[in-house]
Amino acid sequence: MKIKETIERECCNPTTDLFPYKGEILSALGLYSFCKYCGQIWVLKRVTSASGDREDILIKYVVG
């Protein structure tokens, strides 16, 4: 038997809501994604932790 659940959550989930941004200006600057629900643009940044490990994090892109 299949059931359907309705859930409430924040949008901008990196695994399900973000898609590659293919605009001309931002795509030339790096890896950007946008949320399919709210349109927020996110930039992928590589950071190095204190222990020397590299990891990728998503940061909101803010104009201004």
Secondary structure as UniProt FT lines:
FT   TURN            14..17
FT   STRAND          18..20
FT   HELIX           24..27
FT   TURN            28..29
FT   STRAND          32..35
FT   TURN            36..38
FT   STRAND          41..48
FT   TURN            50..51
FT   STRAND          54..60
//
